């Protein structure tokens, strides 16, 4: 997994349950994986080996496996939010209509988001 590390949402059922209760339509983040990277960084090597041996427990180290297929929650990674944050700070308005559509491709999973925030 290398030495790359990044902050993000913690893995596990508690995170999935919390997001389910909040009812977001999607998550957009400016980090590489939306959740903490590398997967399993919060557990011991022994626990990580146990989880990897039982794929039914993968959500304990990588919450993508709950958010995408189980909750149907789209995840946007590596978003450049600097210009939007600066615009919001400049006029004091932090609300916008957000829309995003994937490329119109059959089975276009993980396509570029074509995102737009309208204030």
C-alpha positions as CSV (number, residue, x, y, z in Angstrom):
1,X,0.0,0.0,0.0
2,X,3.0,2.3,0.1
3,X,3.4,5.2,2.5
4,X,0.7,7.5,1.2
5,X,-1.8,8.5,4.0
6,X,-4.9,10.7,3.8
7,X,-7.6,11.8,6.2
8,X,-11.3,11.0,5.6
9,X,-14.4,9.2,6.8
10,X,-13.7,6.3,9.2
11,X,-14.6,2.9,8.0
12,X,-17.3,0.7,9.6
13,X,-21.0,0.3,10.1
14,X,-21.2,3.3,12.4
15,X,-20.2,5.6,9.6
16,X,-22.6,4.0,7.2
17,X,-25.4,4.2,9.7
18,X,-24.7,7.8,10.4
19,X,-24.7,8.7,6.7
20,X,-27.9,6.7,6.2
21,X,-29.6,8.7,8.9
22,X,-28.4,12.0,7.5
23,X,-29.9,11.1,4.0
24,X,-27.3,12.8,1.8
25,X,-27.8,12.4,-1.9
26,X,-24.0,12.1,-2.5
27,X,-20.6,12.8,-0.9
28,X,-18.0,15.0,-2.6
29,X,-14.6,15.4,-1.0
30,X,-11.2,16.9,-1.9
31,X,-9.2,13.8,-0.7
32,X,-8.3,10.8,-2.7
33,X,-10.7,8.2,-1.3
34,X,-13.4,10.1,0.7
35,X,-12.5,7.9,3.6
36,X,-9.2,7.4,5.5
37,X,-6.4,6.0,3.4
38,X,-4.9,3.4,3.5
39,X,-7.8,1.1,4.3
40,X,-7.2,-0.6,7.6
41,X,-4.8,2.1,8.9
42,X,-6.8,2.2,12.2
43,X,-6.4,-1.5,13.0
44,X,-3.5,-3.8,13.8
45,X,-1.8,-5.9,11.2
46,X,-3.3,-9.0,12.8
47,X,-6.9,-7.5,12.6
48,X,-6.3,-6.4,9.0
49,X,-5.3,-9.9,8.0
50,X,-8.4,-11.3,9.6
51,X,-10.6,-8.9,7.7
52,X,-8.9,-9.6,4.4
53,X,-9.4,-13.3,5.0
54,X,-13.2,-12.8,5.3
55,X,-14.5,-10.5,2.5
56,X,-17.8,-10.2,4.4
57,X,-15.9,-8.0,6.9
58,X,-14.3,-5.7,4.3
59,X,-16.5,-2.8,5.4
60,X,-14.6,-2.8,8.7
61,X,-11.6,-1.4,6.9
62,X,-13.1,0.1,3.7
63,X,-16.5,1.8,4.0
64,X,-16.8,2.1,0.2
65,X,-18.2,-1.5,0.3
66,X,-21.2,-0.3,2.3
67,X,-21.7,3.2,0.9
68,X,-21.7,2.4,-2.8
69,X,-23.6,-0.9,-3.2
70,X,-25.6,-1.1,0.1
71,X,-26.7,2.6,0.5
72,X,-26.4,3.6,-3.2
73,X,-24.5,6.7,-2.1
74,X,-22.3,8.1,-4.9
75,X,-18.9,9.2,-3.9
76,X,-16.9,12.0,-5.5
77,X,-13.2,12.0,-4.9
78,X,-10.4,14.6,-5.6
79,X,-12.8,17.5,-6.1
80,X,-11.2,20.9,-6.5
81,X,-13.3,23.0,-4.1
82,X,-11.0,25.9,-3.6
83,X,-12.8,28.3,-6.0
84,X,-16.2,27.5,-4.6
85,X,-14.9,27.9,-1.0
86,X,-13.4,31.3,-1.9
87,X,-16.6,32.5,-3.6
88,X,-18.7,31.4,-0.6
89,X,-16.3,33.3,1.8
90,X,-16.4,36.4,-0.4
91,X,-20.2,36.8,-0.4
92,X,-21.0,35.0,2.8
93,X,-23.4,32.6,1.0
94,X,-22.6,28.9,1.7
95,X,-25.6,27.4,0.0
96,X,-25.8,26.3,-3.6
97,X,-27.7,23.9,-5.9
98,X,-25.3,21.2,-6.8
99,X,-25.8,18.9,-9.8
100,X,-23.6,16.2,-11.3
101,X,-24.0,13.8,-14.1
102,X,-21.7,11.0,-15.2
103,X,-20.6,10.6,-18.7
104,X,-23.4,9.0,-20.8
105,X,-21.6,5.6,-21.2
106,X,-22.9,2.1,-20.8
107,X,-21.6,0.8,-17.5
108,X,-19.8,4.2,-16.9
109,X,-18.8,3.5,-13.3
110,X,-16.2,5.9,-12.0
111,X,-16.6,8.3,-14.9
112,X,-15.8,12.0,-14.5
113,X,-18.6,13.8,-12.6
114,X,-19.3,16.9,-14.8
115,X,-20.2,18.7,-11.5
116,X,-21.7,22.2,-11.3
117,X,-22.6,24.3,-8.2
118,X,-25.1,27.1,-8.9
119,X,-25.3,29.9,-6.3
